[in-house]
Amino acid sequence: MNPGRKAQMSRIEFIAEASGERLDKLLAEAVGEALTRTAAANYIESGLALVNGKTAAKNYKVKSGDSIVLEIPEAVEIDIQPENIPLDIVYEDKDLLVVNKPKGMVVHPAPGHYSGTLVNALMYHCKDSLSGINGEIRPGIVHRIDKDTSGLLMVAKNDLAHQGLAAQIKEHSFTREYECVVNGAVKEDGTVNAPIGRHKTDRKKMCVTDLNSREAVTHYKVIENLGNYTHLKCILETGRTHQIRVHMSYMGHPIAGDEVYGNGKPKWLCGQCLHAKKIGFVHPSTGEYMEFDSELPDYFNKFLISIRRG
């Protein structure tokens, strides 16, 4: 941010419908995946959130009828450099773009990954046209997929588009379909409805738990039985961190190649066999429903061929 320049703000206002929830948690849920609970807590502690016109603590228990206002500052400049990294752009307009992310690319900068990320590439491609709602580390990122997950990812170019898309994710009206190969024989279609929260001893992992968890629902359909493996389609009703990986492991069929939640790395496969194949959403400006589908990448098809051969 330039010295003397007044920070621009995105303003979110709403009336609380229920009582008892912490303010930081409520704000994170109100904005959706565009705002983490940690970021919400930081904004509250910086005096950017008001309850009935007054500042409040992050652990304030909201009351029904409370008037809540959150001012989200624009992203500030930090030392994340635009990089001329080729992008597989499926769709782009003035409000958003849809990118087909390759397996192995990190979405946003983090310790150990401050270059070569999708954000570095987006900063080069979009210049200054990225939403600032998710902060300086994750400009434009409305939702994420793991480093070793390939497939479609949506990026917002401005805050209004970001808010509109994040609201659809929160309302579960955003279409997200994945394909994966899991260990073992899955005999029939089904649904996993099991809450997901942070693992109590390994903070890098998620798990099915009733403690400090959020609702998580994954529908799955059998595409092909492959002996010791099954090719599945997974449809997300919610979008929790590592949701498909955690749910498949929970049902006893971890994703092939998942070294965190599964049985290690099988032959012919580097990393988990999970691809974000389809996304669909209502365009935040035009109101038109849009849907995009991507072909299965080479690594996925090669793995299918290898296990069909045995």
C-alpha positions as a Markdown table, in Angstrom:
| # | Residue | x | y | z |
|---|---|---|---|---|
| 1 | Met | 0.0 | 0.0 | 0.0 |
| 2 | Asn | 1.4 | 3.4 | -0.9 |
| 3 | Pro | 2.2 | 5.8 | 1.9 |
| 4 | Gly | -0.7 | 8.2 | 2.5 |
| 5 | Arg | -3.1 | 6.2 | 0.5 |
| 6 | Lys | -6.4 | 5.5 | 2.2 |
| 7 | Ala | -7.2 | 1.8 | 2.4 |
| 8 | Gln | -10.3 | 0.8 | 0.5 |
| 9 | Met | -12.7 | -1.4 | 2.3 |
| 10 | Ser | -15.3 | -4.1 | 1.5 |
| 11 | Arg | -18.3 | -3.8 | 3.8 |
| 12 | Ile | -20.4 | -6.7 | 4.9 |
| 13 | Glu | -23.5 | -6.1 | 7.0 |
| 14 | Phe | -26.1 | -8.5 | 8.4 |
| 15 | Ile | -28.4 | -9.2 | 11.3 |
| 16 | Ala | -27.7 | -12.3 | 13.4 |
| 17 | Glu | -30.5 | -14.8 | 13.3 |
| 18 | Ala | -29.6 | -17.0 | 16.2 |
| 19 | Ser | -27.8 | -16.6 | 19.6 |
| 20 | Gly | -24.8 | -18.3 | 21.1 |
| 21 | Glu | -22.2 | -18.5 | 18.4 |
| 22 | Arg | -18.8 | -16.9 | 18.7 |
| 23 | Leu | -18.4 | -13.7 | 16.7 |
| 24 | Asp | -15.2 | -14.9 | 14.8 |
| 25 | Lys | -16.9 | -18.2 | 13.8 |
| 26 | Leu | -20.1 | -16.4 | 12.7 |
| 27 | Leu | -18.2 | -14.0 | 10.5 |
| 28 | Ala | -16.1 | -16.7 | 8.9 |
| 29 | Glu | -19.3 | -18.7 | 8.1 |
| 30 | Ala | -21.1 | -15.5 | 6.9 |
| 31 | Val | -18.4 | -14.7 | 4.4 |
| 32 | Gly | -17.8 | -18.4 | 3.5 |
| 33 | Glu | -14.6 | -20.0 | 2.4 |
| 34 | Ala | -13.3 | -16.6 | 1.3 |
| 35 | Leu | -12.6 | -15.8 | 5.0 |
| 36 | Thr | -10.9 | -18.1 | 7.5 |
| 37 | Arg | -11.8 | -18.0 | 11.2 |
| 38 | Thr | -8.2 | -16.8 | 12.0 |
| 39 | Ala | -8.5 | -13.9 | 9.5 |
| 40 | Ala | -11.9 | -13.0 | 11.0 |
| 41 | Ala | -10.4 | -13.0 | 14.5 |
| 42 | Asn | -7.6 | -10.7 | 13.3 |
| 43 | Tyr | -10.1 | -8.3 | 11.8 |
| 44 | Ile | -12.1 | -8.3 | 15.0 |
| 45 | Glu | -9.0 | -7.6 | 17.1 |
| 46 | Ser | -8.1 | -4.7 | 14.8 |
| 47 | Gly | -11.5 | -3.1 | 15.4 |
| 48 | Leu | -12.8 | -3.8 | 11.9 |
| 49 | Ala | -15.9 | -5.6 | 13.2 |
| 50 | Leu | -18.7 | -3.8 | 15.0 |
| 51 | Val | -21.6 | -5.3 | 16.9 |
| 52 | Asn | -24.5 | -2.9 | 17.4 |
| 53 | Gly | -22.1 | -0.1 | 16.5 |
| 54 | Lys | -19.4 | -1.1 | 19.0 |
| 55 | Thr | -16.2 | -3.2 | 18.9 |
| 56 | Ala | -16.4 | -6.6 | 20.5 |
| 57 | Ala | -14.1 | -9.5 | 21.4 |
| 58 | Lys | -13.6 | -12.4 | 19.0 |
| 59 | Asn | -15.2 | -14.8 | 21.5 |
| 60 | Tyr | -18.3 | -12.5 | 22.0 |
| 61 | Lys | -21.4 | -14.7 | 22.0 |
| 62 | Val | -23.7 | -13.3 | 19.4 |
| 63 | Lys | -27.3 | -12.6 | 20.3 |
| 64 | Ser | -30.3 | -12.9 | 17.9 |
| 65 | Gly | -31.0 | -9.5 | 16.4 |
| 66 | Asp | -27.4 | -8.2 | 16.8 |
| 67 | Ser | -26.4 | -5.8 | 14.0 |
| 68 | Ile | -23.0 | -6.9 | 12.7 |
| 69 | Val | -20.7 | -4.9 | 10.3 |
| 70 | Leu | -17.4 | -6.1 | 9.1 |
| 71 | Glu | -14.9 | -3.9 | 7.1 |
| 72 | Ile | -12.4 | -5.9 | 5.2 |
| 73 | Pro | -9.4 | -3.9 | 4.0 |
| 74 | Glu | -7.8 | -4.3 | 0.6 |
| 75 | Ala | -4.9 | -6.6 | 0.3 |
| 76 | Val | -1.6 | -4.9 | 1.1 |
| 77 | Glu | 1.5 | -5.3 | -1.0 |
| 78 | Ile | 4.0 | -7.9 | 0.3 |
| 79 | Asp | 6.9 | -9.5 | -1.4 |
| 80 | Ile | 5.0 | -12.0 | -3.5 |
| 81 | Gln | 6.2 | -11.6 | -7.0 |
| 82 | Pro | 4.2 | -12.1 | -10.2 |
| 83 | Glu | 5.6 | -15.0 | -12.2 |
| 84 | Asn | 5.2 | -15.8 | -15.9 |
| 85 | Ile | 3.9 | -19.3 | -15.3 |
| 86 | Pro | 1.6 | -20.7 | -18.0 |
| 87 | Leu | -2.0 | -21.1 | -16.9 |
| 88 | Asp | -4.6 | -23.4 | -18.4 |
| 89 | Ile | -7.5 | -20.9 | -18.4 |
| 90 | Val | -10.8 | -22.5 | -19.2 |
| 91 | Tyr | -12.9 | -19.3 | -19.0 |
| 92 | Glu | -12.2 | -15.6 | -18.3 |
| 93 | Asp | -14.2 | -12.4 | -18.2 |
| 94 | Lys | -14.0 | -9.1 | -16.2 |
| 95 | Asp | -15.2 | -10.7 | -13.0 |
| 96 | Leu | -13.7 | -14.1 | -12.7 |
| 97 | Leu | -11.7 | -16.8 | -14.4 |
| 98 | Val | -11.7 | -20.6 | -14.2 |
| 99 | Val | -8.3 | -22.3 | -14.2 |
| 100 | Asn | -7.5 | -26.0 | -14.7 |
| 101 | Lys | -4.7 | -26.4 | -12.0 |
| 102 | Pro | -2.1 | -29.1 | -12.6 |
| 103 | Lys | -1.2 | -31.7 | -10.0 |
| 104 | Gly | 1.7 | -30.5 | -7.9 |
| 105 | Met | 1.0 | -26.8 | -8.0 |
| 106 | Val | 0.5 | -25.1 | -4.7 |
| 107 | Val | -2.5 | -22.7 | -4.8 |
| 108 | His | -1.2 | -19.8 | -2.6 |
| 109 | Pro | 2.0 | -18.9 | -1.0 |
| 110 | Ala | 2.9 | -20.5 | 2.4 |
| 111 | Pro | 6.1 | -21.2 | 4.3 |
| 112 | Gly | 8.3 | -23.2 | 1.9 |
| 113 | His | 6.2 | -22.2 | -1.1 |
| 114 | Tyr | 6.5 | -18.5 | -1.8 |
| 115 | Ser | 7.1 | -18.9 | -5.5 |
| 116 | Gly | 5.7 | -21.1 | -8.3 |
| 117 | Thr | 2.2 | -21.0 | -6.9 |
| 118 | Leu | -1.1 | -20.4 | -8.7 |
| 119 | Val | -1.2 | -16.9 | -7.0 |
| 120 | Asn | 2.2 | -16.0 | -8.4 |
| 121 | Ala | 0.9 | -16.9 | -11.9 |
| 122 | Leu | -2.4 | -15.1 | -11.4 |
| 123 | Met | -0.7 | -11.9 | -10.3 |
| 124 | Tyr | 1.3 | -11.9 | -13.5 |
| 125 | His | -1.7 | -12.7 | -15.7 |
| 126 | Cys | -4.3 | -10.5 | -14.0 |
| 127 | Lys | -2.0 | -7.6 | -12.9 |
| 128 | Asp | -4.1 | -5.6 | -10.3 |
| 129 | Ser | -7.4 | -7.3 | -11.1 |
| 130 | Leu | -7.8 | -9.7 | -8.3 |
| 131 | Ser | -10.2 | -9.7 | -5.3 |
| 132 | Gly | -8.6 | -8.6 | -2.0 |
| 133 | Ile | -11.1 | -10.2 | 0.3 |
| 134 | Asn | -8.9 | -13.2 | 1.2 |
| 135 | Gly | -5.9 | -11.0 | 2.1 |
| 136 | Glu | -2.5 | -10.4 | 0.6 |
| 137 | Ile | -1.4 | -14.0 | 0.5 |
| 138 | Arg | -4.5 | -15.3 | -1.3 |
| 139 | Pro | -5.8 | -12.6 | -3.7 |
| 140 | Gly | -8.7 | -13.8 | -5.8 |
| 141 | Ile | -8.8 | -17.3 | -4.2 |
| 142 | Val | -12.5 | -18.1 | -3.5 |
| 143 | His | -11.9 | -21.9 | -2.9 |
| 144 | Arg | -8.9 | -24.1 | -2.8 |
| 145 | Ile | -7.8 | -27.5 | -3.9 |
| 146 | Asp | -4.8 | -29.4 | -2.5 |
| 147 | Lys | -1.3 | -29.3 | -4.1 |
| 148 | Asp | -1.6 | -32.8 | -5.3 |
| 149 | Thr | -5.2 | -32.5 | -6.5 |
| 150 | Ser | -5.6 | -31.4 | -10.1 |
| 151 | Gly | -8.6 | -29.7 | -11.7 |
| 152 | Leu | -10.9 | -26.7 | -11.9 |
| 153 | Leu | -10.5 | -23.8 | -9.6 |
| 154 | Met | -12.4 | -20.5 | -9.7 |
| 155 | Val | -10.8 | -17.1 | -9.1 |
| 156 | Ala | -12.5 | -13.8 | -8.4 |
| 157 | Lys | -11.2 | -10.6 | -10.0 |
| 158 | Asn | -13.1 | -8.2 | -7.8 |
| 159 | Asp | -14.6 | -8.2 | -4.3 |
| 160 | Leu | -18.3 | -8.1 | -5.5 |
| 161 | Ala | -17.7 | -11.2 | -7.6 |
| 162 | His | -15.8 | -12.8 | -4.6 |
| 163 | Gln | -18.7 | -12.2 | -2.2 |
| 164 | Gly | -21.3 | -13.5 | -4.7 |
| 165 | Leu | -19.4 | -16.7 | -5.4 |
| 166 | Ala | -18.5 | -17.3 | -1.7 |
| 167 | Ala | -22.2 | -16.9 | -0.8 |
| 168 | Gln | -23.1 | -19.7 | -3.2 |
| 169 | Ile | -20.5 | -22.0 | -1.6 |
| 170 | Lys | -21.9 | -21.2 | 1.8 |
| 171 | Glu | -25.4 | -21.9 | 0.6 |
| 172 | His | -24.3 | -25.2 | -0.9 |
| 173 | Ser | -25.6 | -24.1 | -4.4 |
| 174 | Phe | -22.1 | -24.3 | -6.0 |
| 175 | Thr | -21.6 | -27.4 | -8.0 |
| 176 | Arg | -18.3 | -29.3 | -7.4 |
| 177 | Glu | -17.8 | -32.7 | -8.8 |
| 178 | Tyr | -14.5 | -34.7 | -8.4 |
| 179 | Glu | -13.3 | -38.0 | -9.7 |
| 180 | Cys | -11.0 | -40.3 | -7.8 |
| 181 | Val | -9.6 | -43.8 | -7.5 |
| 182 | Val | -9.9 | -45.3 | -4.0 |
| 183 | Asn | -8.5 | -48.4 | -2.5 |
| 184 | Gly | -10.8 | -51.4 | -2.2 |
| 185 | Ala | -14.1 | -52.4 | -3.8 |
| 186 | Val | -17.0 | -49.9 | -3.4 |
| 187 | Lys | -20.1 | -51.9 | -4.3 |
| 188 | Glu | -22.7 | -49.2 | -4.5 |
| 189 | Asp | -23.4 | -45.5 | -4.6 |
| 190 | Gly | -23.8 | -43.7 | -1.2 |
| 191 | Thr | -23.3 | -40.6 | 1.0 |
| 192 | Val | -20.9 | -39.9 | 3.8 |
| 193 | Asn | -22.5 | -37.4 | 6.3 |
| 194 | Ala | -19.8 | -37.0 | 9.0 |
| 195 | Pro | -18.6 | -33.7 | 10.6 |
| 196 | Ile | -14.9 | -32.8 | 10.0 |
| 197 | Gly | -12.6 | -30.9 | 12.3 |
| 198 | Arg | -8.9 | -30.4 | 13.1 |
| 199 | His | -7.1 | -33.5 | 14.3 |
| 200 | Lys | -6.5 | -33.2 | 18.0 |
| 201 | Thr | -2.8 | -34.2 | 17.9 |
| 202 | Asp | -1.7 | -33.5 | 14.3 |
| 203 | Arg | -2.7 | -30.0 | 13.4 |
| 204 | Lys | -1.9 | -30.5 | 9.7 |
| 205 | Lys | -4.5 | -33.2 | 9.4 |
| 206 | Met | -8.3 | -33.1 | 9.5 |
| 207 | Cys | -10.5 | -35.9 | 10.8 |
| 208 | Val | -14.1 | -37.0 | 11.4 |
| 209 | Thr | -15.0 | -35.7 | 14.8 |
| 210 | Asp | -17.8 | -34.2 | 16.9 |
| 211 | Leu | -15.3 | -31.8 | 18.6 |
| 212 | Asn | -15.1 | -28.3 | 17.1 |
| 213 | Ser | -16.2 | -29.6 | 13.8 |
| 214 | Arg | -18.4 | -28.5 | 10.9 |
| 215 | Glu | -21.0 | -30.4 | 8.9 |
| 216 | Ala | -19.5 | -32.3 | 5.9 |
| 217 | Val | -21.5 | -34.2 | 3.3 |
| 218 | Thr | -20.0 | -36.1 | 0.3 |
| 219 | His | -22.1 | -38.0 | -2.2 |
| 220 | Tyr | -20.3 | -40.7 | -4.2 |
| 221 | Lys | -21.2 | -42.8 | -7.3 |
| 222 | Val | -19.4 | -45.8 | -8.6 |
| 223 | Ile | -18.0 | -45.3 | -12.1 |
| 224 | Glu | -16.0 | -48.5 | -12.4 |
| 225 | Asn | -14.9 | -51.4 | -10.2 |
| 226 | Leu | -11.2 | -52.3 | -10.8 |
| 227 | Gly | -10.4 | -55.2 | -8.5 |
| 228 | Asn | -8.5 | -53.8 | -5.6 |
| 229 | Tyr | -9.5 | -50.2 | -6.6 |
| 230 | Thr | -12.7 | -48.3 | -7.5 |
| 231 | His | -13.1 | -45.3 | -9.8 |
| 232 | Leu | -15.6 | -42.9 | -8.1 |
| 233 | Lys | -17.4 | -39.7 | -8.8 |
| 234 | Cys | -17.7 | -37.5 | -5.6 |
| 235 | Ile | -20.2 | -34.7 | -5.4 |
| 236 | Leu | -19.5 | -32.1 | -2.6 |
| 237 | Glu | -22.5 | -30.8 | -0.7 |
| 238 | Thr | -20.1 | -28.9 | 1.6 |
| 239 | Gly | -16.5 | -27.9 | 1.1 |
| 240 | Arg | -14.4 | -28.6 | 4.1 |
| 241 | Thr | -10.6 | -28.9 | 4.1 |
| 242 | His | -9.5 | -32.3 | 2.7 |
| 243 | Gln | -13.2 | -33.4 | 2.8 |
| 244 | Ile | -13.1 | -36.1 | 0.1 |
| 245 | Arg | -9.8 | -37.5 | 1.4 |
| 246 | Val | -11.0 | -37.6 | 5.0 |
| 247 | His | -14.4 | -39.1 | 4.1 |
| 248 | Met | -13.0 | -41.8 | 1.8 |
| 249 | Ser | -10.5 | -42.8 | 4.5 |
| 250 | Tyr | -13.3 | -42.8 | 7.1 |
| 251 | Met | -15.4 | -45.2 | 5.1 |
| 252 | Gly | -12.4 | -47.5 | 4.7 |
| 253 | His | -11.5 | -46.7 | 1.1 |
| 254 | Pro | -8.8 | -44.1 | 1.2 |
| 255 | Ile | -7.8 | -42.4 | -2.1 |
| 256 | Ala | -5.1 | -44.2 | -4.0 |
| 257 | Gly | -1.7 | -42.4 | -3.4 |
| 258 | Asp | -2.9 | -40.4 | -0.4 |
| 259 | Glu | 0.1 | -40.7 | 1.9 |
| 260 | Val | -1.6 | -38.6 | 4.7 |
| 261 | Tyr | -5.0 | -40.4 | 5.0 |
| 262 | Gly | -4.3 | -43.6 | 3.1 |
| 263 | Asn | -2.1 | -46.6 | 2.7 |
| 264 | Gly | 1.0 | -44.9 | 1.1 |
| 265 | Lys | 2.0 | -44.6 | -2.5 |
| 266 | Pro | 1.1 | -47.4 | -5.0 |
| 267 | Lys | 3.2 | -48.3 | -8.0 |
| 268 | Trp | 2.6 | -46.1 | -11.1 |
| 269 | Leu | 1.2 | -43.2 | -9.0 |
| 270 | Cys | 2.9 | -40.1 | -7.5 |
| 271 | Gly | 0.5 | -38.4 | -5.1 |
| 272 | Gln | -3.2 | -38.9 | -4.6 |
| 273 | Cys | -5.5 | -39.8 | -7.5 |
| 274 | Leu | -8.1 | -37.0 | -7.1 |
| 275 | His | -9.3 | -34.6 | -9.8 |
| 276 | Ala | -11.7 | -31.6 | -9.5 |
| 277 | Lys | -13.6 | -32.4 | -12.7 |
| 278 | Lys | -16.6 | -30.1 | -12.8 |
| 279 | Ile | -17.7 | -26.8 | -11.3 |
| 280 | Gly | -20.9 | -24.9 | -11.8 |
| 281 | Phe | -22.2 | -21.6 | -10.4 |
| 282 | Val | -24.4 | -18.6 | -11.0 |
| 283 | His | -22.4 | -15.7 | -12.5 |
| 284 | Pro | -22.3 | -13.0 | -9.9 |
| 285 | Ser | -22.9 | -10.2 | -12.4 |
| 286 | Thr | -25.1 | -11.7 | -15.2 |
| 287 | Gly | -27.1 | -14.2 | -13.1 |
| 288 | Glu | -26.4 | -16.9 | -15.7 |
| 289 | Tyr | -25.7 | -20.4 | -14.5 |
| 290 | Met | -22.3 | -21.6 | -15.9 |
| 291 | Glu | -20.8 | -25.0 | -15.8 |
| 292 | Phe | -17.3 | -26.2 | -16.8 |
| 293 | Asp | -16.0 | -29.7 | -17.2 |
| 294 | Ser | -12.3 | -30.8 | -17.5 |
| 295 | Glu | -10.9 | -34.0 | -19.0 |
| 296 | Leu | -9.1 | -36.4 | -16.7 |
| 297 | Pro | -5.4 | -35.6 | -16.8 |
| 298 | Asp | -2.7 | -38.0 | -18.1 |
| 299 | Tyr | -1.6 | -39.2 | -14.7 |
| 300 | Phe | -5.2 | -40.2 | -13.8 |
| 301 | Asn | -5.7 | -42.1 | -17.1 |
| 302 | Lys | -2.4 | -43.8 | -17.0 |
| 303 | Phe | -3.1 | -45.0 | -13.5 |
| 304 | Leu | -6.5 | -46.4 | -14.6 |
| 305 | Ile | -4.8 | -48.2 | -17.5 |
| 306 | Ser | -2.2 | -49.7 | -15.2 |
| 307 | Ile | -4.6 | -51.1 | -12.7 |
| 308 | Arg | -6.9 | -52.5 | -15.4 |
| 309 | Arg | -3.9 | -54.4 | -16.7 |
| 310 | Gly | -3.2 | -55.6 | -13.2 |
